[in-house]
């Protein structure tokens, strides 16, 4: 091996040290495979075919209509969000001078300050 091979450019790594799957990517790949495997096993274990057999004491009620379903799962969350956001805005006690807005940002330096 010549001396030129031992001297490397400071900004370049040698080809033997470049790895596309470093320890971070290996851990992420391992975690992704574990999550996918766990999800697949849960889906296989809770098969929809098991829902055909009624359990003892199972007494389902009547189903929801389309209007009831939309009201429960669409309108109610939006209304709850609006009520919480409205209460936060109405009960806001912060001072106007403490808020960061374009109206209270000072861009010019004063005479005594150094920029």
N, C-alpha and C positions, 0 to 999 in steps of 0.2 A: 504494500500500500504506500502510495507516495504521500508527501507532505501536503500536497494540494487537496487531498481528500480529507485530511484532518482539520484544515482551516475552513470554517463555514462562514457564510454571510450572516451577520448578526440578525437580519430580519427574516431569514428563511430557516425552516426546520428541515432536517434531513428526511429523506423519503421513508426511512425506516421508522421514524417517530410519528408520522402522520397517521392517525387512526380515525376512521369515519364513525365508528361506534365507540365513543369514549365512555367513561364510567357513568356520566350523567345520562347519555342516551341509552345505555344498557339498562339503567334503572328505570327510565321512563318506558322503555320497551317492555321490561318485565312487569311493571305496574299495569300497563295497558293490556298485556296478555292475561294477567290475573283478573282484572276487572271484566274483560270480555268473557273469560272462562266462567267466572262467578255468575255473570248475567245469563249466560247460556244455560248453566246448570239450574238456575232458579226458574228460567222459562220452561225448561224440560220437566222440572219437578212439579210445577203448578200447571199442569196440562188443562186446557179447557174441557177435555173429555171428562174430567172429574166433576165438573159442574152439572153434568146430566143426572148424576145420582143424588137424590135428596137425602139429607142427613136427618137423623132423629131430632125432633124439636124444631125443624126448619119450617118457618111460617112466613114466607115472603108476603109483603103487602102488595097493593096495586101499584102499577108502574106510574111514572111521571109522564104528563103530557109534554108536548114540545114547548109550549108556553111556560110551563112550570120548570122545565129543565133549563131553558134560556134565562129565566128569571133567577134561578138558583145559582147557576154557574157562570153567567155573564153579567147580568144587571146588578146583582147583589155585590160582587167584588168591586165593580166599578163605582157603585154608590158608596161602599165602605171606604174606598180609596179617596173619593172626593170629600167625604166627611172628615177624614183624618187630615187631608191636605188643607181643607178649609179651617179646621181648628188650629193647625200649626200656624197658618198665616194670620188668623185673627188674634191669637194669643202670643204672637211674637213680641217680646219685650226688649229686643236689642235696639241700641241707639243707631240713628241714621249715620252718625260720623264713624261708627265702627264697621259699617258695611263697605265692602270693596266694590265700588261701582265706577263707571267712567266719569261720573260727576264729581267725585271727591279725590281723584288721583291728581297729584301735583307733579307736573313734569318740569317746571322751571326751578332751577336752584336759587335759593335765597342768597343775599349778598354776603352773609357771614359763613356760608357752608362751602366746603371744598368738594369738587366733583371728582 
